[in-house]
Amino acid sequence: MSERQHFLPSSSSAAEQAVSAALDRRPELAPAIEALHAFKYRAPNESVLPALVMEYGLGPITPYLPDLATVIFYGVPWSRVRGTPEGVRRALSWIGYAYDLIHEAPSRRMRWNLFELDLDRVRDDEAHLDTIEAVVRLSQPARSEFWRGYDGYNVREFEWGWSRWGNSIWGDVSGVRLHEGGVKWSFGRTHEPAGGEHRFTETELTALGVWIEPVVGSGLAWGAFPWSTAGIQWSSDGEEARAQAIAAGLLGKSFWAVLRRGDGSVIGYRKARSVHCVVPAFAGRFEAGGSTYEPAEEFTSRIFVEALSAFGEGEGDAFASWSLVIGGAPPAETKPGVQWLDGETLSGGVIVGDFPTSADQIGKTDRQRMRGIFRI
């Protein structure tokens, strides 16, 4: 320990010098002062972590990281890019998410400061959405507002000459809010048969009343099928004519997708919104199994079927598998035009296929798209 010193001029008295030396605390404080040099660049003692978190202003992010040491390790670099897209990206990484795109409102809009996130995937659990909203809003610029997140289902507002359409459907975007004033969420999951297609079996077509024996030779024998509506010519190839006749019989029936739980019980039925005979096309209107298709001008051996549930339909159930129900009818007391039926309410019809899904829980913020190519 160094000797005490006084800091008085030489003309001072001995008593003054003694008092000055007695007040010199450097011998006791010097080791602590030396220890403070580069203190923040070394791993600090756990007892001082709360003080450092307060000093750095990182208190708001402590709920989203496992401990205070981690808060400091990730929070200090984050604070330097806070208010930028990189800050949002880092904050989302703490909770296991990322984004593919930030969509900003055009500068011509009245609320030009709104932005949306195209997330990297559908949320794992609907309970995560409040956390995503919180960390993004902590990271966003002061002049911006996070108001919508989406993945898998994104229907944008319609613009016409940059004019305002008012509070109509044209000016809205897809999604729902979990609470008043919160972020709007829009998610969609797509479910297809393995490989994107299913071939009708003889049992299924027989039950539907449209089975025709396979063609032997080049011609199709006369049978009990609708020649007048199938567009079949006497010169048509036999197998092609057979497929056209079966397709004509199928498209005259109703198509529903039935959603099931893991135990096989029915969650509900969703009416198909698109049922078309299709042909492969480079830039088709429909997609299934990684291939694109266009509506065919006449009946063919491929039928594209798609059903899309609305937000919240089947909410809270674990969706484990789906099938088609062809020819089913809703109860007599059902209102005309109904699109969704809860539980085992559809009567009649033939079940086609059994297509497993990943058993995800249906939430308020997601829609289920069931689609595929059904071959004759």
N, C-alpha and C positions, 0 to 999 in steps of 0.2 A: 504494500500500500504506500502510495507517495505521501510525502510530508505535507502538512497543511501550510498554506502560504497566505500572506496578506497582500492586498493590492492598493497600498497607500503610498504616498510620496515619502521620500527619505526624511522629510522634515517632521513627519508624524511622531507622536510620542510613543513610548514603549507600551503604554496602556492601550492606545488606539490600535497599535500593531497587534497586540495580543487579542483584542476583541475581533479584529478583522480575520486573523488566522482561525479563531474559534468558530467563526461563521462560514469558513470555507468547507463546503460539503463535498468537494470533488473527490477526496479519497474514498468516501463511501459510495458515491454515485457513479464514479468513472467506470467500474465494470459493467453496470447496467447500461450505461450510455454506449459503451463499446459493443455490447450485445445487440443493441437496436440496429446497428449498421447492417443493411441487407436482410433485416428480419423478415420482411414480406416475401423475399425470394427463397426462403427456406420453408420447409413444412412446419407451420406454427403449432403450438400446443393447443389441444382441444379446448382448453379453458378460454382461449382468446377468440375462438371462431365466431361466437355470437357477436362480439364487438366488431370484427372485421366484416361480417355480413351487413351489420348496420352501417358501418363506414362506407362500404361500397354501394349501398342502396339496393341490395339484392334480396331483401325480405320478401317481396311479392312472389319470387320464383321458388321459395323454399318448399312449398307443397308439392312441387313437380319433380324434385330430385331427392335421392334417398337420404343424404346426410349433408351437414354444413360444409364439410371439406369438398364434397362434389359440387355444392352450390358455388363455392368460390372458384373451383377449378374450371367449371363450364360458364359460370355467370360473368366473370370478369371479361373474357373474350367476347361473350354475347353482348355485354353492355356497350362495347366499342362499336358494334354494328347494329345495335338496336335502332329500329325505325327504317330498316332496309330489308329487301327480300332475303338477304343472307341471314339477318336476325330472325326472321320468321322461320327459315329453314332450320336453323340451329335449335330454336325453341321446340319445333315439332319433333326433332330427332330425340329429344329427352323422353318423349312419351311414345316413341316407336312409330311415328308417322312421317310422311314427307309429302311434297306436292310436286306435280308435273308442270303446272302453269299458274301464274297469277293473272287473272283477267280483270283489267281495270276499266271502269266506266269511261266512255268517250268524253273528251273535254267539253263537248257541246252540250252535255246533259246538265240539268239543274243540280243534280247530286253527283257531280263528276268525281267526288272523292271516295265513292264506294269501290270496293274491290272484292273479288271472289277467288276461291282456291279450288283448282282441279286437283283433288287429293290423289295419292298414289294408289289407293284401293278403297273399297267400301269399308266403313268403320267395322272393327271387330266386334264391338259391343256398343249399343246405343248410349250406355252410360259414359263412354269415352268422349261424346260430342261436347259436353260442357267443358271438359278439360282442354280439348282442342280449341274451343272458342276462347278460353281464358288465356292460354299461352300465346295464341296469335294476337289477341288484343293487347297483351303486354308488349309485344314486339313490333306492332304496326307503327307507322309514322303518326305524329300527332295530328296531321291534317287528314288522315285517311280513316276509313271505317270498314272493318271486316263484316260483311253482311250475308255471305252465302258460301257454302261449300258443297261440292258435288263429286260424284264418280259413278260411272256406269249408266246414268240417266240424266241427261242435261238438255232440257227444252228451253231455248232462249226466247226473249221477247221479240215481237215482230215490229219492225220499223218500216215506215213508209214516208219517204221524203223528209226524214228527220223530224216528223211531226209527233205530237203527243196524242195518244189514243185514249187517254183518261184511264179510269178504273175499269177497264174492260179486259177480257182474256187476252187481247192482242198485246197489252202492255205488261203482262205478267210472265214470270219464269217458273219453272217447275220447282217443287219442294214444299216442305212444311216446317213450321217452327215448333220447338219443344216447349217454349215459354214465350210470353209476350215480350216483344222487344229484343228477342234473341236472334241468333243467326238462323238463316233459312238453309235447310239441308235437303239434298236431292240425290238419292242413291238408287242404283238398279243392279239386280243380279240376273244373269242369263243362264237358263237351264236347257240343255239339249240332250237328246239321246246320244249314246256313245257313237262317236264319229259323225254326229250331226244328223243322222237319218235312221229311220226304222222301216223295215219292209213288212207290209201287211201279210199276215199268215192266212192260210186257207180257213182256219177255224174262225178268225176274226171276220173275214169277208163273208163266210157262210152265215154267221150270226147276223150280219148286217143285211143279208139278203141280196148281195151283189156278186156272189162268187160265180165265175164262169170257168169252165175247165180249160186248162192250157191248150193252146192251138197245136194241132198235129197237121203239118203241111203248111201251105201258104194261105189258106182261106179260113174264115171264121164261120162256123155253122150257125144257122138260124137258132135264136134262143129267146128266152123271156127277159130281154133287156131293152132299154129305150133307144132304139135305132134313130128315132126322129130327133133326139136331143143330143146325141153323142157326136154328131158331125162325121159319121162313118160312111165311107164310100165303099161300093162293092169291090172296088179295085184296091182297097187299103190292104196293107200287109196284115196278116192274121194276128200276130202278137200285138201289133200296134192297135188294131181295131179292138182287140180284147181289152187292152188297158184303157182305151178311150171309153168303152162301154161301162167298165167298172167305175172309172172316175166320174162319169155322168151320174151314176147311181149314188156315189158317195157325196158329191157336192150338193145334192138335194136334201141332205140331212143337216141337223145342227151339230156343232162341234163345241165341246167344253173341255177345259183342262181341270182335272181334279187334283188338289193338293193334299198330301197325306203326311201324318206324323210318323215317327219311327215305328210305332206299334201297328201301323196300317190304318188307323182311324182317319176319317176325313176332316180336314180343316175347312175346306170349302170348294166351290166350283166357280171358275171364271170362264165366261163365254169368250170364245176365240174372236179376235178382232180382225183377223186376216186368214182367209182360206182360199188359196188359188192354185190352179194348175200352173206349173212354172217350168222354165227351161234354163239351163246354165247360160250365164252372160258375163262378160268381162266387167261391166259396170252395172250390176243389177240393182234392183230396188230392194231385194231381200237378201239376207245373209243367214247361212246355217252351216255349221261344220267347217267354217273357214272358206266356203265357196259362196258365190253370189248368183242370184237368179232374177229373171224377169218374168212377169205374168205371160203365160202362153196364149196365143190367139185361139187355140182350141184345146180340147182335153188331151193330156199326156199321161205318162206313167209316174210323174212326180207331182205331189201335192204339198205345198208349203202351208204350214199351220203355225199361227202365233197367237198366244193369249198374254195379256199384260194386266196384272192386278193393279189396283189403285193404291195410293199411300194408305197404310193402316189396315188393309184387308188381311185378316189372319194375324193381327198383331199379337205378339207374345208367344206364338206357337213355333216349335222347331220344325222347319220344313224339311222332310227327309226324302220324299219321292213324289213323282207326279205321273199321271197317265192321261190319255185322251178318252173322253166319253163321247161317242158318236151316236146321234139319234135320241139323246135323252131329252126329257121335257121337265120344266119346273112345275111346282104344284099349281093347281088350278087357280088358287086365290092370289098367285103372284102377280104383281103389277106388270103390264106390258113393257118390254124393253129392259127388263132387269138384266144386269151384267154379272152380279156376284150373288152366290147363294151360300149361306153358312151351313156347315154340317152336312149330314146325309139327307139332303132335301131334293136332289135330282132323281126323278123316277125314270125307269126304263133305260134304254141305250146300251151300247156295247163298249166295254172297256178295251182299249187298245194300248198295248205296251205297258211297261213298268220301268220308269227311268229314275234312278237314284240321284239325289243331290248331296251337297256337303252338310246337310242337317243344320243349316244356319238358322238362327232365331229371327223370325220376321219382326221388324220394328215399325214404328210409326213413320220413319223417314225413308223407307225403301220400297221399291216396287219389284215384283217378281215377273220376269219375262220367260215364258215357256214356249219354245219354238223348235221346229225341226222339219226335215224333209221326210215325207211318208211315201214310200215307193209301192207301187202295185206289182 
